[in-house]
Amino acid sequence: MKLQREILTPQMLQYDDFSSRGETEYVPYLMYFNRPNYRSDAINTDRLGFRISHGATEQASVGSSLPEGPVRLLVGGSVPLGYGSTSDAATMASRLWTEHAPSRPWLTYAGHCYNSTQELLLFLLYRHLLPPVEEIVIFSGFNTLVMSRLVEMHRADQGPFYFCGEFFEQMEEVKSRHRKSSRGFGRRNKPSVPAWPSPDEVRPELDDAIASAVDLVGRHLDSWQVLAAATGARVSFVLQPLATWLREETAPQEKLIFDELDRISKLGTWEALYGDVASVEAGQRYADALAPACEKRGVRFVNLNPVLRAAVTDQTWLYVDRAHLTDEGNDIVAALLAEQLGLS
């Protein structure tokens, strides 16, 4: 018997393959990035792992063909990556380029599971490939907030990233091997592999998690502004719409999928994993903290949750899961982005 997820969103099987942990593409400095040269009906990437964006008559990506004139960048994690769309042409960047703000090409500049640190580093590492950049729209927020709760995995004043537990454990094993082979003098520390506490043992209060996330986002926005100033690009930060930040009631298709995902998840239900940061109230408190942080840095801020809420009904099917958008969701959000940011 097929799952509702397979019936309603069959393209997600291709995304499962695309994001398979067994096929993770590890790259210097970024830790990991999208699989390069990936081919499927739903998602295609170039030689570096950037997703292909479609305009009305052409297509482009950072690691393949690029237009000569100025471009606009849609930056972030898996939502602006278009995770869940049925094709490259249905992503948010493609809908902006094709329909809602077509005066300049839009490039998808996003990585699966990325936080604000990785978003900035991705720009730094591949900026040399880009033509002049006119707009930088950072469409983000949730991953950085989720990671801010992992207080035990903060290192050197930097926030954690997805899968960082695996990284730290493997590095402890590497250090242990070097200790065993060392012939140096002096007392050596006893090797140990840390036993990570469970999230419930160390999870901070919501206000502390929000403060930590906003601090990281603010620091990275400072750097974005410095980098953008060299080219005159305008930087905007858009707090992504999350299904549980958006509305209490869900569309019928969403309820079928969400309930099923809770039932089959090996990690636990959405409420158990993210309930403390994923409520409508939590989303509003996060937005209220991000707004002055952006204003202080001269960065335009849009909380897309109330904007999207006003534009749809409870019957509008927006999500393939609680974070990622349907084709219709991408199109609606692209139109609202163009409107809110004054893009032509």
VENKA-V501520 format. One record per residue. PHI is phi in radians with two decimals (* if undefined). Layout:
phi
PHI
PHI
//
This chain:
phi
*
-1.27
-1.32
-1.04
-1.05
-1.28
-1.32
-1.44
-2.35
-1.08
-1.12
-1.16
-1.14
-1.26
-1.22
-1.03
-1.20
-1.01
-1.75
-0.94
-1.12
-1.25
-2.03
-1.01
-1.63
-1.54
-2.31
-1.03
1.25
-1.39
1.40
-2.70
-2.63
-1.03
-1.11
-1.36
0.88
-1.43
-2.25
-2.88
-1.16
-1.51
-2.51
-2.37
-2.18
-1.56
-1.12
-1.74
1.95
-1.33
-1.30
-1.36
-1.81
-2.03
-1.79
-1.17
-2.25
-2.61
-2.43
-2.78
-2.74
-1.06
-1.71
-2.39
-1.23
-2.34
-1.21
-1.37
-1.47
-1.07
-2.21
-2.10
-1.95
-1.87
-1.88
2.66
-1.75
-1.29
-1.25
-1.17
-1.08
1.53
-1.06
1.97
-1.26
-1.43
-2.83
-1.09
-1.23
-1.75
-1.27
-1.08
-1.08
-1.16
-1.21
-1.13
-1.20
-1.43
-2.20
-1.66
-2.65
-1.52
-1.20
-2.35
-1.15
-1.94
-1.90
-1.39
-2.08
-2.53
-2.25
-1.04
1.23
-1.34
-1.83
-1.16
-1.14
-1.18
-1.05
-1.19
-1.08
-1.04
-1.13
-1.06
-1.28
-2.10
-1.03
-1.14
-1.51
-1.50
-1.26
-0.93
-1.89
-1.68
-2.33
-2.16
-1.86
-1.61
-1.91
-2.78
2.25
-1.22
-1.06
-1.13
-1.18
-1.04
-1.19
-1.13
-1.34
-1.53
-1.09
-1.28
-1.90
-1.22
-2.41
0.91
1.17
-2.00
-1.28
-1.32
-2.29
-1.03
1.23
-1.19
-1.03
-1.07
-1.09
-1.10
-1.14
-1.16
-1.18
-1.12
-1.17
-1.10
-1.06
-1.10
-1.12
-1.18
-1.10
-1.13
-1.59
-1.22
-1.94
-1.20
-1.64
1.59
-1.33
-1.89
-1.15
-1.20
-1.12
-2.68
-1.78
-1.12
-1.71
-1.20
-1.19
-1.25
-0.96
-1.16
-1.35
-2.20
-1.07
-1.34
-1.12
-0.98
-1.07
-1.20
-1.12
-1.10
-1.04
-1.13
-1.12
-1.15
-1.06
-1.15
-1.04
-1.08
-1.04
-1.29
-1.14
-0.98
-1.21
-1.01
-1.15
-1.11
-1.18
-1.24
-1.05
-1.15
-2.02
1.42
-1.18
-1.68
-1.87
-2.25
-2.05
-2.01
-1.30
-1.06
-1.45
-1.80
-0.95
-1.51
-1.50
-1.40
-2.80
-1.35
-1.64
-2.05
-1.13
-0.95
-1.14
-1.13
-1.08
-1.03
-1.23
-1.10
-1.09
-1.17
-1.07
-1.08
-1.28
-1.74
-1.11
-1.44
-1.67
2.12
-1.26
-1.01
-1.07
-1.16
-1.43
-2.28
-0.95
-1.26
-2.00
-1.96
-1.43
-1.00
-1.12
-1.09
-1.08
-1.20
-1.12
-1.12
-1.07
-1.10
-1.46
-1.26
-1.00
-1.20
-1.13
-1.24
-1.05
-1.02
-1.78
1.24
-1.83
-1.13
-2.17
-2.31
-1.57
-1.33
-1.11
-1.18
-1.14
-1.18
-1.02
-1.31
-1.64
-2.28
-2.01
-1.16
-1.61
-1.34
-1.45
-1.87
-2.18
-1.55
-2.66
-1.31
-2.03
-1.82
-1.64
-1.29
-1.03
-1.11
-1.05
-1.05
-1.17
-1.09
-1.13
-1.05
-1.11
-1.20
-1.05
-1.03
-1.20
-1.19
-1.74
1.12
-1.66
-1.91
//
